[in-house]
């Protein structure tokens, strides 16, 4: 974490979108899904909340049908 991030842990929509690898408009359109902080009319994000969001939406591979079939043979 840089000194700037320690002083200002809140990210703007542009910064949060860059962190997620998305466009700011995507983040605006999906604000109900992505955890955020509302300060008046401003919306801000934190890295820990974005990381939790990514973890919660990560799909882990499971045993494939192909490998399950080969075990039956």
C-alpha positions in Angstrom: 0.0 0.0 0.0 1.4 3.4 -0.9 1.4 6.4 1.4 -1.4 8.0 -0.6 -3.6 4.9 -0.2 -2.9 4.9 3.6 -3.9 8.5 3.8 -7.0 8.1 1.5 -8.2 4.5 1.6 -11.4 5.5 -0.3 -11.3 4.9 -4.0 -13.3 6.8 -6.6 -15.4 5.0 -9.2 -12.6 5.3 -11.8 -10.0 3.9 -9.3 -12.3 1.1 -8.2 -13.2 0.2 -11.8 -9.5 0.1 -12.8 -8.9 -2.2 -9.8 -11.6 -4.5 -11.0 -10.6 -4.3 -14.6 -13.9 -2.9 -15.6 -15.1 0.4 -17.1 -16.5 3.1 -14.7 -19.8 2.8 -16.4 -20.0 -0.9 -15.6 -19.4 -0.1 -11.9 -22.1 2.6 -12.1 -24.6 0.2 -13.6 -23.7 -2.6 -11.0 -23.5 -0.4 -7.9 -26.2 -2.5 -6.1 -23.9 -5.6 -6.4 -20.6 -4.1 -5.5 -20.1 -3.0 -1.9 -19.6 0.7 -1.6 -19.7 3.6 0.8 -22.1 6.5 0.2 -21.0 9.9 1.5 -23.7 12.4 0.6 -24.1 12.0 -3.1 -20.6 10.6 -3.6 -19.9 6.9 -3.9 -16.6 5.5 -2.7 -15.0 2.1 -2.5 -12.3 0.4 -0.4 -9.8 -2.2 -1.6 -10.7 -4.7 1.1 -14.4 -4.5 0.2 -13.6 -4.9 -3.5 -11.3 -7.9 -2.7 -14.1 -9.5 -0.7 -16.5 -8.9 -3.6 -14.0 -10.6 -6.0 -13.5 -13.5 -3.6 -17.3 -14.0 -3.2 -17.7 -14.1 -6.9 -14.8 -16.4 -7.7 -15.9 -19.7 -9.2 -13.7 -22.6 -8.1 -13.2 -25.5 -10.4 -14.9 -28.8 -9.4 -14.3 -32.3 -10.6 -15.3 -32.4 -14.2 -17.8 -34.9 -15.6 -15.0 -36.2 -17.8 -12.7 -37.1 -14.9 -15.6 -38.6 -13.0 -16.4 -40.8 -16.0 -12.9 -42.0 -16.3 -12.9 -43.1 -12.7 -15.9 -45.4 -13.4 -14.0 -47.3 -16.1 
